[in-house]
Amino acid sequence: MKYLRKCLIGFGILALVVALLLWFLPARLALPWIGPQLHGLRLQQLQGSLWDGHAGQVLTADGHVMGRLQWTLSRRALFGQAQAQLEFHGPPLDFSGGMQRLPDHKLEWHDVSLRAELGTLMPRTSLPLGQPRGELQLNIEHALLQGGWPLQLQAQAQWRHAVMHTRDGDVALGDLHGQAQAQAGVIQAQWHDDGQGPLQVDGQLQLSPLGWRLDATLRARQTDPALRHWLAGLGQPGADGDVHIQRSGGLAATLPGAAATNQSTKPP
């Protein structure tokens, strides 16, 4: 009986020591567990704890410094209830937002703010319509994800000083604005211009795991040859100068009117 009591006391002390270590675990000691989840990114100049920490440098796999990271992680994560607040600041990207892991492999984000320099972040690949450049600002009030897909979404976006960089030079598009909502996994997005830029835009996109549908009208406000040439790559302008784009894919292609649309437009 004495032996059993000593064993129980020993296990109790050991459990208390482990709990205290986890409760105050320094961030640098937690790095071996965090590292594999960063997909090639590396954290340096770590300060604070696993629960409230700071990385003075976030590096890419090739050693390029992207910026600095600060995080707050709820200790409820020890009981499977992960809640975190993240802030990242760097020349090409600023990000802040709150995250909570829910049952059924769902992830909830709230109060997300993102600023990205597209010319720096986008990969240097040759795209038919060029490479997007300018500053993207994204605000997500609420997003509920399952398997990476938004079941619910409320977001607004601005593409400031929008430019498409092509082989023939830069094509200025102006400032574009958009918003997106999602319910039951179906995303509805709308975007338009600010009413003053070189490109007039009015577009809608419906997107779900089963298919997508795009309907947009674009028109050049100015006699910019580069812009008109770029628009001609999207479709034949009508007599009024408008370029109408109607495309769909997946099961959306079987919806009424989609078949005629696909025959009258180029593939994306």
C-alpha atoms as an extended CHARMM CRD file, in Angstrom:
* protein
*
       268  EXT
         1         1  MET       CA              0.0000000000        0.0000000000        0.0000000000  PROA      1               0.0000000000
         2         2  LYS       CA              2.8920000000        2.3210000000        0.8840000000  PROA      2               0.0000000000
         3         3  TYR       CA              4.5600000000        1.5230000000       -2.4270000000  PROA      3               0.0000000000
         4         4  LEU       CA              1.3870000000        2.3030000000       -4.3920000000  PROA      4               0.0000000000
         5         5  ARG       CA              0.9680000000        5.6060000000       -2.5540000000  PROA      5               0.0000000000
         6         6  LYS       CA              4.5640000000        6.6000000000       -3.3190000000  PROA      6               0.0000000000
         7         7  CYS       CA              4.0390000000        5.7460000000       -6.9930000000  PROA      7               0.0000000000
         8         8  LEU       CA              0.8920000000        7.8530000000       -7.1530000000  PROA      8               0.0000000000
         9         9  ILE       CA              2.6540000000       10.7790000000       -5.4710000000  PROA      9               0.0000000000
        10        10  GLY       CA              5.5590000000       10.3990000000       -7.9020000000  PROA      10              0.0000000000
        11        11  PHE       CA              3.2740000000       10.3780000000      -10.9150000000  PROA      11              0.0000000000
        12        12  GLY       CA              1.4220000000       13.3930000000       -9.5130000000  PROA      12              0.0000000000
        13        13  ILE       CA              4.6620000000       15.3640000000       -9.0980000000  PROA      13              0.0000000000
        14        14  LEU       CA              5.8110000000       14.3660000000      -12.5900000000  PROA      14              0.0000000000
        15        15  ALA       CA              2.4770000000       15.4400000000      -14.0920000000  PROA      15              0.0000000000
        16        16  LEU       CA              2.7280000000       18.7780000000      -12.2600000000  PROA      16              0.0000000000
        17        17  VAL       CA              6.2670000000       19.3650000000      -13.5510000000  PROA      17              0.0000000000
        18        18  VAL       CA              5.2070000000       18.5490000000      -17.1400000000  PROA      18              0.0000000000
        19        19  ALA       CA              2.1780000000       20.8490000000      -16.8220000000  PROA      19              0.0000000000
        20        20  LEU       CA              4.3590000000       23.6960000000      -15.5300000000  PROA      20              0.0000000000
        21        21  LEU       CA              6.8610000000       23.1730000000      -18.3500000000  PROA      21              0.0000000000
        22        22  LEU       CA              4.0950000000       23.3160000000      -20.9510000000  PROA      22              0.0000000000
        23        23  TRP       CA              2.4300000000       26.2820000000      -19.2440000000  PROA      23              0.0000000000
        24        24  PHE       CA              5.6280000000       28.3680000000      -19.4240000000  PROA      24              0.0000000000
        25        25  LEU       CA              7.3310000000       26.6660000000      -22.3960000000  PROA      25              0.0000000000
        26        26  PRO       CA              9.7820000000       29.0910000000      -24.0950000000  PROA      26              0.0000000000
        27        27  ALA       CA              9.1770000000       29.5970000000      -27.8070000000  PROA      27              0.0000000000
        28        28  ARG       CA             12.7110000000       28.5250000000      -28.7520000000  PROA      28              0.0000000000
        29        29  LEU       CA             12.1880000000       25.1230000000      -27.0830000000  PROA      29              0.0000000000
        30        30  ALA       CA              8.8930000000       24.6300000000      -28.9340000000  PROA      30              0.0000000000
        31        31  LEU       CA             10.4850000000       25.3310000000      -32.3410000000  PROA      31              0.0000000000
        32        32  PRO       CA             11.1890000000       21.6270000000      -33.1610000000  PROA      32              0.0000000000
        33        33  TRP       CA              7.4190000000       20.9800000000      -32.9400000000  PROA      33              0.0000000000
        34        34  ILE       CA              6.4050000000       24.2200000000      -34.7010000000  PROA      34              0.0000000000
        35        35  GLY       CA              8.9330000000       23.9860000000      -37.5490000000  PROA      35              0.0000000000
        36        36  PRO       CA              7.3190000000       21.1630000000      -39.5870000000  PROA      36              0.0000000000
        37        37  GLN       CA              4.0140000000       23.1040000000      -39.6560000000  PROA      37              0.0000000000
        38        38  LEU       CA              5.5940000000       26.1710000000      -41.3260000000  PROA      38              0.0000000000
        39        39  HSD       CA              5.9360000000       24.6460000000      -44.8260000000  PROA      39              0.0000000000
        40        40  GLY       CA              9.5580000000       25.6830000000      -45.3650000000  PROA      40              0.0000000000
        41        41  LEU       CA              9.4940000000       28.9830000000      -43.4640000000  PROA      41              0.0000000000
        42        42  ARG       CA             12.0000000000       29.4670000000      -40.6370000000  PROA      42              0.0000000000
        43        43  LEU       CA             11.6630000000       31.4770000000      -37.4320000000  PROA      43              0.0000000000
        44        44  GLN       CA             14.6620000000       33.2380000000      -35.9010000000  PROA      44              0.0000000000
        45        45  GLN       CA             15.2730000000       35.6320000000      -32.9900000000  PROA      45              0.0000000000
        46        46  LEU       CA             12.5520000000       33.9630000000      -30.9520000000  PROA      46              0.0000000000
        47        47  GLN       CA             11.3780000000       35.6180000000      -27.7500000000  PROA      47              0.0000000000
        48        48  GLY       CA              8.6170000000       34.9050000000      -25.2620000000  PROA      48              0.0000000000
        49        49  SER       CA              6.7530000000       31.6590000000      -24.7870000000  PROA      49              0.0000000000
        50        50  LEU       CA              4.8180000000       29.2280000000      -26.9390000000  PROA      50              0.0000000000
        51        51  TRP       CA              1.6590000000       31.0350000000      -25.8040000000  PROA      51              0.0000000000
        52        52  ASP       CA              2.7870000000       34.6390000000      -26.2240000000  PROA      52              0.0000000000
        53        53  GLY       CA              5.8080000000       34.9870000000      -28.4460000000  PROA      53              0.0000000000
        54        54  HSD       CA              7.6330000000       36.9400000000      -31.1040000000  PROA      54              0.0000000000
        55        55  ALA       CA              9.9310000000       36.0140000000      -33.9970000000  PROA      55              0.0000000000
        56        56  GLY       CA             12.1880000000       38.8920000000      -35.0310000000  PROA      56              0.0000000000
        57        57  GLN       CA             12.7760000000       37.2970000000      -38.4270000000  PROA      57              0.0000000000
        58        58  VAL       CA             10.6660000000       35.0300000000      -40.6390000000  PROA      58              0.0000000000
        59        59  LEU       CA             12.7780000000       33.5780000000      -43.4480000000  PROA      59              0.0000000000
        60        60  THR       CA             11.8860000000       31.6850000000      -46.6020000000  PROA      60              0.0000000000
        61        61  ALA       CA             13.5440000000       28.3630000000      -47.4090000000  PROA      61              0.0000000000
        62        62  ASP       CA             16.2530000000       30.1700000000      -49.4070000000  PROA      62              0.0000000000
        63        63  GLY       CA             17.0610000000       32.5450000000      -46.5300000000  PROA      63              0.0000000000
        64        64  HSD       CA             15.1500000000       35.6350000000      -47.6980000000  PROA      64              0.0000000000
        65        65  VAL       CA             13.8330000000       37.7170000000      -44.7810000000  PROA      65              0.0000000000
        66        66  MET       CA             10.0830000000       38.3290000000      -45.1330000000  PROA      66              0.0000000000
        67        67  GLY       CA              9.3140000000       40.1400000000      -41.8810000000  PROA      67              0.0000000000
        68        68  ARG       CA              8.5140000000       39.5890000000      -38.2160000000  PROA      68              0.0000000000
        69        69  LEU       CA              5.7810000000       37.5780000000      -36.4970000000  PROA      69              0.0000000000
        70        70  GLN       CA              3.9480000000       37.9460000000      -33.2020000000  PROA      70              0.0000000000
        71        71  TRP       CA              1.4020000000       35.4960000000      -31.8250000000  PROA      71              0.0000000000
        72        72  THR       CA             -0.8480000000       34.8110000000      -28.8720000000  PROA      72              0.0000000000
        73        73  LEU       CA             -2.0710000000       31.2310000000      -28.3990000000  PROA      73              0.0000000000
        74        74  SER       CA             -4.6880000000       30.2450000000      -25.8430000000  PROA      74              0.0000000000
        75        75  ARG       CA             -3.6040000000       27.5690000000      -23.3840000000  PROA      75              0.0000000000
        76        76  ARG       CA             -6.9120000000       25.8750000000      -24.1640000000  PROA      76              0.0000000000
        77        77  ALA       CA             -4.9510000000       24.3200000000      -27.0190000000  PROA      77              0.0000000000
        78        78  LEU       CA             -3.7190000000       21.8030000000      -24.4510000000  PROA      78              0.0000000000
        79        79  PHE       CA             -7.3140000000       20.5630000000      -24.2990000000  PROA      79              0.0000000000
        80        80  GLY       CA             -7.9100000000       20.6140000000      -28.0600000000  PROA      80              0.0000000000
        81        81  GLN       CA             -9.4570000000       24.1080000000      -28.2070000000  PROA      81              0.0000000000
        82        82  ALA       CA             -6.9500000000       26.1030000000      -30.2420000000  PROA      82              0.0000000000
        83        83  GLN       CA             -7.4400000000       29.8840000000      -30.3650000000  PROA      83              0.0000000000
        84        84  ALA       CA             -4.7750000000       32.2270000000      -31.6950000000  PROA      84              0.0000000000
        85        85  GLN       CA             -4.1500000000       35.8420000000      -32.6490000000  PROA      85              0.0000000000
        86        86  LEU       CA             -1.4770000000       36.4270000000      -35.3140000000  PROA      86              0.0000000000
        87        87  GLU       CA              0.3020000000       39.5410000000      -36.5380000000  PROA      87              0.0000000000
        88        88  PHE       CA              2.8670000000       39.5870000000      -39.3370000000  PROA      88              0.0000000000
        89        89  HSD       CA              4.6550000000       42.6820000000      -40.6330000000  PROA      89              0.0000000000
        90        90  GLY       CA              7.0470000000       42.8600000000      -43.5740000000  PROA      90              0.0000000000
        91        91  PRO       CA              7.7360000000       44.9190000000      -46.7010000000  PROA      91              0.0000000000
        92        92  PRO       CA              5.7330000000       42.6710000000      -49.0650000000  PROA      92              0.0000000000
        93        93  LEU       CA              3.0100000000       41.5870000000      -46.6340000000  PROA      93              0.0000000000
        94        94  ASP       CA              1.1330000000       42.7170000000      -43.5240000000  PROA      94              0.0000000000
        95        95  PHE       CA             -1.3410000000       40.3750000000      -41.8640000000  PROA      95              0.0000000000
        96        96  SER       CA             -3.3570000000       40.2620000000      -38.6670000000  PROA      96              0.0000000000
        97        97  GLY       CA             -6.2930000000       38.1320000000      -37.6040000000  PROA      97              0.0000000000
        98        98  GLY       CA             -7.8130000000       35.7920000000      -35.0700000000  PROA      98              0.0000000000
        99        99  MET       CA             -8.2710000000       32.0610000000      -35.5570000000  PROA      99              0.0000000000
       100       100  GLN       CA            -10.2070000000       29.3580000000      -33.7150000000  PROA      100             0.0000000000
       101       101  ARG       CA            -10.2870000000       25.6270000000      -34.4040000000  PROA      101             0.0000000000
       102       102  LEU       CA            -13.7730000000       24.1360000000      -34.1800000000  PROA      102             0.0000000000
       103       103  PRO       CA            -15.1300000000       20.5550000000      -34.1690000000  PROA      103             0.0000000000
       104       104  ASP       CA            -15.5500000000       18.6210000000      -37.4430000000  PROA      104             0.0000000000
       105       105  HSD       CA            -12.2030000000       19.9420000000      -38.7400000000  PROA      105             0.0000000000
       106       106  LYS       CA            -13.5740000000       23.4690000000      -39.1310000000  PROA      106             0.0000000000
       107       107  LEU       CA            -11.4980000000       26.6270000000      -38.8170000000  PROA      107             0.0000000000
       108       108  GLU       CA            -12.9140000000       30.0640000000      -38.0410000000  PROA      108             0.0000000000
       109       109  TRP       CA            -11.1390000000       33.3480000000      -38.8660000000  PROA      109             0.0000000000
       110       110  HSD       CA            -12.2950000000       36.7840000000      -37.7700000000  PROA      110             0.0000000000
       111       111  ASP       CA            -11.1170000000       40.3990000000      -38.0570000000  PROA      111             0.0000000000
       112       112  VAL       CA             -8.5410000000       39.5180000000      -40.7110000000  PROA      112             0.0000000000
       113       113  SER       CA             -6.6270000000       42.3620000000      -42.3480000000  PROA      113             0.0000000000
       114       114  LEU       CA             -4.1200000000       41.7820000000      -45.1460000000  PROA      114             0.0000000000
       115       115  ARG       CA             -1.9770000000       44.0530000000      -47.2990000000  PROA      115             0.0000000000
       116       116  ALA       CA              0.1360000000       42.4760000000      -50.0450000000  PROA      116             0.0000000000
       117       117  GLU       CA              2.4880000000       43.8810000000      -52.6730000000  PROA      117             0.0000000000
       118       118  LEU       CA              1.5900000000       41.6620000000      -55.6260000000  PROA      118             0.0000000000
       119       119  GLY       CA              4.6780000000       42.5200000000      -57.6570000000  PROA      119             0.0000000000
       120       120  THR       CA              6.8860000000       41.0960000000      -54.9070000000  PROA      120             0.0000000000
       121       121  LEU       CA              4.8010000000       38.1180000000      -53.8040000000  PROA      121             0.0000000000
       122       122  MET       CA              3.5130000000       36.7660000000      -57.1260000000  PROA      122             0.0000000000
       123       123  PRO       CA              5.7600000000       34.0920000000      -58.7290000000  PROA      123             0.0000000000
       124       124  ARG       CA              7.6330000000       35.1680000000      -61.8370000000  PROA      124             0.0000000000
       125       125  THR       CA              5.7070000000       33.0720000000      -64.3220000000  PROA      125             0.0000000000
       126       126  SER       CA              4.5190000000       33.8690000000      -67.8220000000  PROA      126             0.0000000000
       127       127  LEU       CA              0.7400000000       34.3270000000      -67.7580000000  PROA      127             0.0000000000
       128       128  PRO       CA             -1.3480000000       34.9710000000      -70.9010000000  PROA      128             0.0000000000
       129       129  LEU       CA             -2.7780000000       38.2400000000      -69.5610000000  PROA      129             0.0000000000
       130       130  GLY       CA              0.3340000000       39.2920000000      -67.6490000000  PROA      130             0.0000000000
       131       131  GLN       CA              1.3560000000       39.4270000000      -64.0170000000  PROA      131             0.0000000000
       132       132  PRO       CA             -0.7830000000       41.3910000000      -61.5390000000  PROA      132             0.0000000000
       133       133  ARG       CA              0.9830000000       44.2160000000      -59.7270000000  PROA      133             0.0000000000
       134       134  GLY       CA             -0.1110000000       46.8400000000      -57.2500000000  PROA      134             0.0000000000
       135       135  GLU       CA             -1.3110000000       46.6740000000      -53.6620000000  PROA      135             0.0000000000
       136       136  LEU       CA             -4.0150000000       44.2570000000      -52.5520000000  PROA      136             0.0000000000
       137       137  GLN       CA             -5.9160000000       45.1190000000      -49.3810000000  PROA      137             0.0000000000
       138       138  LEU       CA             -8.2230000000       42.4340000000      -47.9700000000  PROA      138             0.0000000000
       139       139  ASN       CA            -10.4950000000       42.5960000000      -44.9320000000  PROA      139             0.0000000000
       140       140  ILE       CA            -12.3470000000       39.4930000000      -43.7580000000  PROA      140             0.0000000000
       141       141  GLU       CA            -14.9230000000       40.0940000000      -41.0650000000  PROA      141             0.0000000000
       142       142  HSD       CA            -15.6960000000       36.4080000000      -40.6920000000  PROA      142             0.0000000000
       143       143  ALA       CA            -14.7870000000       33.1720000000      -42.4660000000  PROA      143             0.0000000000
       144       144  LEU       CA            -15.7060000000       29.6100000000      -41.5720000000  PROA      144             0.0000000000
       145       145  LEU       CA            -13.5680000000       27.0570000000      -43.4060000000  PROA      145             0.0000000000
       146       146  GLN       CA            -13.8230000000       23.3080000000      -43.7540000000  PROA      146             0.0000000000
       147       147  GLY       CA            -11.0730000000       21.5370000000      -45.6690000000  PROA      147             0.0000000000
       148       148  GLY       CA             -9.7890000000       24.9630000000      -46.7370000000  PROA      148             0.0000000000
       149       149  TRP       CA            -13.1110000000       25.9190000000      -48.4100000000  PROA      149             0.0000000000
       150       150  PRO       CA            -15.2290000000       28.7910000000      -47.0130000000  PROA      150             0.0000000000
       151       151  LEU       CA            -18.6370000000       27.6240000000      -45.8110000000  PROA      151             0.0000000000
       152       152  GLN       CA            -19.3420000000       31.1690000000      -44.6220000000  PROA      152             0.0000000000
       153       153  LEU       CA            -17.5780000000       34.3610000000      -45.6700000000  PROA      153             0.0000000000
       154       154  GLN       CA            -17.9030000000       38.1190000000      -45.4170000000  PROA      154             0.0000000000
       155       155  ALA       CA            -15.0200000000       40.0170000000      -47.0240000000  PROA      155             0.0000000000
       156       156  GLN       CA            -14.0620000000       43.2000000000      -48.8680000000  PROA      156             0.0000000000
       157       157  ALA       CA            -11.0390000000       43.8050000000      -51.0890000000  PROA      157             0.0000000000
       158       158  GLN       CA             -9.2950000000       46.6850000000      -52.8410000000  PROA      158             0.0000000000
       159       159  TRP       CA             -6.7080000000       46.3940000000      -55.5890000000  PROA      159             0.0000000000
       160       160  ARG       CA             -4.9830000000       49.7740000000      -55.5060000000  PROA      160             0.0000000000
       161       161  HSD       CA             -2.9100000000       51.0040000000      -58.4490000000  PROA      161             0.0000000000
       162       162  ALA       CA             -3.8130000000       47.8100000000      -60.2990000000  PROA      162             0.0000000000
       163       163  VAL       CA             -1.4210000000       46.9690000000      -63.1380000000  PROA      163             0.0000000000
       164       164  MET       CA             -0.9760000000       43.9700000000      -65.4070000000  PROA      164             0.0000000000
       165       165  HSD       CA              2.6680000000       43.5380000000      -66.3630000000  PROA      165             0.0000000000
       166       166  THR       CA              2.8780000000       42.0620000000      -69.8760000000  PROA      166             0.0000000000
       167       167  ARG       CA              5.6510000000       41.3800000000      -72.3630000000  PROA      167             0.0000000000
       168       168  ASP       CA              4.7190000000       44.6020000000      -74.1440000000  PROA      168             0.0000000000
       169       169  GLY       CA              4.7870000000       46.7090000000      -70.9800000000  PROA      169             0.0000000000
       170       170  ASP       CA              2.5400000000       47.6360000000      -68.0790000000  PROA      170             0.0000000000
       171       171  VAL       CA             -1.2220000000       48.0340000000      -68.5000000000  PROA      171             0.0000000000
       172       172  ALA       CA             -2.7740000000       50.3570000000      -65.8940000000  PROA      172             0.0000000000
       173       173  LEU       CA             -6.2300000000       49.3330000000      -64.6750000000  PROA      173             0.0000000000
       174       174  GLY       CA             -6.8330000000       51.8830000000      -61.9020000000  PROA      174             0.0000000000
       175       175  ASP       CA             -8.2850000000       51.1180000000      -58.4680000000  PROA      175             0.0000000000
       176       176  LEU       CA            -10.6570000000       48.1400000000      -58.2460000000  PROA      176             0.0000000000
       177       177  HSD       CA            -13.0020000000       47.2190000000      -55.3980000000  PROA      177             0.0000000000
       178       178  GLY       CA            -14.6890000000       43.9470000000      -54.5650000000  PROA      178             0.0000000000
       179       179  GLN       CA            -16.7040000000       42.1230000000      -51.9660000000  PROA      179             0.0000000000
       180       180  ALA       CA            -17.5480000000       38.4790000000      -51.3630000000  PROA      180             0.0000000000
       181       181  GLN       CA            -20.1060000000       36.5730000000      -49.3330000000  PROA      181             0.0000000000
       182       182  ALA       CA            -20.5380000000       32.8500000000      -48.8110000000  PROA      182             0.0000000000
       183       183  GLN       CA            -23.3690000000       30.7880000000      -47.3930000000  PROA      183             0.0000000000
       184       184  ALA       CA            -23.5270000000       26.9800000000      -47.3280000000  PROA      184             0.0000000000
       185       185  GLY       CA            -20.2750000000       26.8290000000      -49.3150000000  PROA      185             0.0000000000
       186       186  VAL       CA            -21.4850000000       28.9520000000      -52.2550000000  PROA      186             0.0000000000
       187       187  ILE       CA            -19.4120000000       32.1110000000      -52.8240000000  PROA      187             0.0000000000
       188       188  GLN       CA            -20.8970000000       35.2030000000      -54.4390000000  PROA      188             0.0000000000
       189       189  ALA       CA            -18.3580000000       37.8820000000      -55.4010000000  PROA      189             0.0000000000
       190       190  GLN       CA            -18.8090000000       41.2810000000      -57.0480000000  PROA      190             0.0000000000
       191       191  TRP       CA            -16.2250000000       43.8120000000      -58.1610000000  PROA      191             0.0000000000
       192       192  HSD       CA            -16.1490000000       47.2210000000      -59.8120000000  PROA      192             0.0000000000
       193       193  ASP       CA            -13.8540000000       50.1910000000      -60.4110000000  PROA      193             0.0000000000
       194       194  ASP       CA            -13.7760000000       53.4760000000      -58.4980000000  PROA      194             0.0000000000
       195       195  GLY       CA            -15.4360000000       55.3760000000      -61.3620000000  PROA      195             0.0000000000
       196       196  GLN       CA            -12.3540000000       57.4030000000      -62.2930000000  PROA      196             0.0000000000
       197       197  GLY       CA             -9.7050000000       54.9990000000      -63.5360000000  PROA      197             0.0000000000
       198       198  PRO       CA             -8.8050000000       53.9720000000      -67.0940000000  PROA      198             0.0000000000
       199       199  LEU       CA            -10.9020000000       50.7750000000      -66.9070000000  PROA      199             0.0000000000
       200       200  GLN       CA            -14.6230000000       50.5100000000      -66.2380000000  PROA      200             0.0000000000
       201       201  VAL       CA            -15.4160000000       47.1790000000      -64.5400000000  PROA      201             0.0000000000
       202       202  ASP       CA            -18.6210000000       45.4920000000      -63.4340000000  PROA      202             0.0000000000
       203       203  GLY       CA            -18.3670000000       41.7950000000      -62.6480000000  PROA      203             0.0000000000
       204       204  GLN       CA            -19.9040000000       38.9370000000      -60.7000000000  PROA      204             0.0000000000
       205       205  LEU       CA            -18.5660000000       35.4970000000      -59.8500000000  PROA      205             0.0000000000
       206       206  GLN       CA            -20.4040000000       32.5020000000      -58.4030000000  PROA      206             0.0000000000
       207       207  LEU       CA            -18.1580000000       29.7720000000      -57.0670000000  PROA      207             0.0000000000
       208       208  SER       CA            -18.7640000000       26.4480000000      -55.3190000000  PROA      208             0.0000000000
       209       209  PRO       CA            -16.9130000000       23.1130000000      -55.0330000000  PROA      209             0.0000000000
       210       210  LEU       CA            -19.0710000000       21.8520000000      -57.9260000000  PROA      210             0.0000000000
       211       211  GLY       CA            -18.4700000000       24.6390000000      -60.4320000000  PROA      211             0.0000000000
       212       212  TRP       CA            -18.0880000000       28.3200000000      -61.1850000000  PROA      212             0.0000000000
       213       213  ARG       CA            -19.7130000000       31.0150000000      -63.2710000000  PROA      213             0.0000000000
       214       214  LEU       CA            -18.3160000000       34.4160000000      -64.3380000000  PROA      214             0.0000000000
       215       215  ASP       CA            -20.1720000000       37.3710000000      -65.8030000000  PROA      215             0.0000000000
       216       216  ALA       CA            -18.2920000000       40.6390000000      -66.3450000000  PROA      216             0.0000000000
       217       217  THR       CA            -18.3680000000       43.7580000000      -68.5060000000  PROA      217             0.0000000000
       218       218  LEU       CA            -15.2140000000       45.8200000000      -69.1300000000  PROA      218             0.0000000000
       219       219  ARG       CA            -14.6800000000       49.0270000000      -71.0940000000  PROA      219             0.0000000000
       220       220  ALA       CA            -11.7100000000       51.3350000000      -71.6130000000  PROA      220             0.0000000000
       221       221  ARG       CA            -12.4670000000       54.8920000000      -70.5430000000  PROA      221             0.0000000000
       222       222  GLN       CA             -9.4210000000       56.2110000000      -72.3520000000  PROA      222             0.0000000000
       223       223  THR       CA             -7.8290000000       55.7110000000      -75.7550000000  PROA      223             0.0000000000
       224       224  ASP       CA             -4.8730000000       53.8630000000      -74.2530000000  PROA      224             0.0000000000
       225       225  PRO       CA             -3.6270000000       51.4620000000      -76.9920000000  PROA      225             0.0000000000
       226       226  ALA       CA             -2.0200000000       49.1170000000      -74.4360000000  PROA      226             0.0000000000
       227       227  LEU       CA             -5.2720000000       48.8160000000      -72.4580000000  PROA      227             0.0000000000
       228       228  ARG       CA             -7.3840000000       48.2740000000      -75.5860000000  PROA      228             0.0000000000
       229       229  HSD       CA             -4.9690000000       45.5960000000      -76.8160000000  PROA      229             0.0000000000
       230       230  TRP       CA             -5.1220000000       43.8750000000      -73.4170000000  PROA      230             0.0000000000
       231       231  LEU       CA             -8.9190000000       43.9600000000      -73.4350000000  PROA      231             0.0000000000
       232       232  ALA       CA             -8.9560000000       42.4120000000      -76.9210000000  PROA      232             0.0000000000
       233       233  GLY       CA             -7.2110000000       39.4080000000      -75.4000000000  PROA      233             0.0000000000
       234       234  LEU       CA            -10.2480000000       38.8810000000      -73.1650000000  PROA      234             0.0000000000
       235       235  GLY       CA            -12.8650000000       39.0560000000      -75.9060000000  PROA      235             0.0000000000
       236       236  GLN       CA            -14.0760000000       40.9120000000      -78.9830000000  PROA      236             0.0000000000
       237       237  PRO       CA            -15.3310000000       44.4290000000      -78.0740000000  PROA      237             0.0000000000
       238       238  GLY       CA            -18.9140000000       45.1940000000      -79.0960000000  PROA      238             0.0000000000
       239       239  ALA       CA            -20.0640000000       48.1870000000      -81.0940000000  PROA      239             0.0000000000
       240       240  ASP       CA            -20.3070000000       50.1930000000      -77.8680000000  PROA      240             0.0000000000
       241       241  GLY       CA            -16.7470000000       49.2680000000      -76.8840000000  PROA      241             0.0000000000
       242       242  ASP       CA            -17.8190000000       46.8990000000      -74.0980000000  PROA      242             0.0000000000
       243       243  VAL       CA            -16.1090000000       43.5390000000      -73.6490000000  PROA      243             0.0000000000
       244       244  HSD       CA            -18.5890000000       41.0170000000      -72.2370000000  PROA      244             0.0000000000
       245       245  ILE       CA            -17.1390000000       37.9460000000      -70.5110000000  PROA      245             0.0000000000
       246       246  GLN       CA            -19.4120000000       35.0420000000      -69.6480000000  PROA      246             0.0000000000
       247       247  ARG       CA            -17.7380000000       31.7850000000      -68.7180000000  PROA      247             0.0000000000
       248       248  SER       CA            -18.4460000000       28.7920000000      -66.5480000000  PROA      248             0.0000000000
       249       249  GLY       CA            -16.9860000000       25.4440000000      -65.5730000000  PROA      249             0.0000000000
       250       250  GLY       CA            -17.8400000000       22.2920000000      -63.6490000000  PROA      250             0.0000000000
       251       251  LEU       CA            -21.5030000000       21.5420000000      -63.0840000000  PROA      251             0.0000000000
       252       252  ALA       CA            -22.2100000000       25.2510000000      -63.6130000000  PROA      252             0.0000000000
       253       253  ALA       CA            -21.6310000000       24.6100000000      -67.3330000000  PROA      253             0.0000000000
       254       254  THR       CA            -24.8630000000       22.5590000000      -67.4140000000  PROA      254             0.0000000000
       255       255  LEU       CA            -27.0050000000       25.3940000000      -66.0710000000  PROA      255             0.0000000000
       256       256  PRO       CA            -29.4290000000       27.0900000000      -68.4980000000  PROA      256             0.0000000000
       257       257  GLY       CA            -27.6380000000       29.5120000000      -70.7950000000  PROA      257             0.0000000000
       258       258  ALA       CA            -24.1650000000       28.2350000000      -69.9140000000  PROA      258             0.0000000000
       259       259  ALA       CA            -23.7370000000       26.0770000000      -73.0060000000  PROA      259             0.0000000000
       260       260  ALA       CA            -24.3080000000       29.0240000000      -75.3510000000  PROA      260             0.0000000000
       261       261  THR       CA            -21.9870000000       31.1180000000      -73.2290000000  PROA      261             0.0000000000
       262       262  ASN       CA            -19.1480000000       28.6180000000      -73.4800000000  PROA      262             0.0000000000
       263       263  GLN       CA            -19.4620000000       28.4730000000      -77.2670000000  PROA      263             0.0000000000
       264       264  SER       CA            -19.2900000000       32.2520000000      -77.6630000000  PROA      264             0.0000000000
       265       265  THR       CA            -16.2570000000       32.8950000000      -75.4510000000  PROA      265             0.0000000000
       266       266  LYS       CA            -12.6720000000       31.7800000000      -75.2480000000  PROA      266             0.0000000000
       267       267  PRO       CA            -11.5860000000       29.3430000000      -72.5560000000  PROA      267             0.0000000000
       268       268  PRO       CA             -9.9500000000       31.0620000000      -69.5620000000  PROA      268             0.0000000000
